Amino acid sequence: MADLNAAFEAAVANSKNLSERPDNATLLKIYALYKQASAGDNADKKPGFGDMVGRAKWDAWNNLKGTSGDDAKQQYVDLIASLS
């Protein structure tokens, strides 16, 4: 467990130093996995139609509902490792 948390924290730091900016779909996945790992299931109100970016982020996070924090952390670590 401590190893996963350490790997997650390292991946968060590494995500800020990627050599290339990932495409938007990958950025949404990174965001959603981070939110699921750090905050759990999405309980926020869905943004309005005028906030298209906010809605996309909300949808990406909401699609992970039910994913455990540890699973989200591992997926996040694996995704960042694949982009490095």
C-alpha positions in Angstrom: 0.0 0.0 0.0 2.8 2.4 0.9 4.6 1.4 -2.3 1.5 2.3 -4.4 1.1 5.6 -2.7 4.8 6.4 -3.2 4.5 5.3 -6.9 1.3 7.5 -7.3 3.0 10.6 -5.8 6.0 10.0 -8.1 3.7 9.6 -11.1 1.9 12.9 -10.2 5.3 14.6 -10.1 6.4 13.0 -13.4 3.1 14.0 -15.1 4.2 17.6 -14.8 7.4 16.9 -16.7 6.3 14.8 -19.7 8.3 15.5 -22.8 5.2 15.9 -25.0 1.8 17.2 -24.2 -0.7 14.2 -24.4 -3.8 14.5 -26.6 -7.0 15.8 -25.0 -8.5 12.3 -24.5 -5.4 11.2 -22.6 -5.4 14.4 -20.6 -9.0 13.7 -19.6 -8.1 10.2 -18.6 -5.1 11.5 -16.5 -7.5 14.0 -14.8 -10.2 11.5 -14.1 -7.8 8.9 -12.7 -6.2 11.5 -10.5 -9.6 12.7 -9.2 -10.8 9.1 -8.6 -7.6 8.2 -6.8 -7.5 11.3 -4.6 -11.2 12.2 -4.0 -13.2 9.0 -4.8 -16.5 8.8 -6.7 -17.7 12.0 -8.3 -20.3 13.7 -6.1 -20.0 17.1 -7.8 -22.9 18.7 -9.7 -22.5 18.4 -13.5 -21.5 21.8 -15.0 -23.8 23.6 -17.3 -23.8 23.5 -21.1 -21.7 26.7 -21.3 -18.8 25.0 -19.6 -17.8 22.4 -22.2 -14.3 21.7 -20.7 -15.8 21.3 -17.2 -18.5 18.9 -18.6 -15.9 16.8 -20.3 -13.8 16.6 -17.1 -16.9 15.8 -15.1 -18.0 13.1 -17.5 -14.5 11.5 -17.6 -14.4 11.4 -13.8 -18.0 10.2 -13.5 -17.3 7.3 -15.8 -14.8 5.9 -13.2 -17.5 5.8 -10.5 -17.1 2.6 -8.5 -13.4 2.2 -9.3 -11.4 1.8 -6.0 -8.8 4.4 -5.1 -6.1 1.8 -5.3 -7.2 0.7 -8.8 -7.3 4.3 -9.9 -3.8 5.0 -8.5 -2.4 1.9 -10.3 -4.0 2.9 -13.6 -2.7 6.4 -13.2 0.9 5.2 -12.5 0.7 2.8 -15.5 -0.6 5.6 -17.8 2.1 8.1 -16.8 4.8 5.5 -17.1 3.5 4.7 -20.7 3.8 8.4 -21.6 7.2 8.9 -20.1 
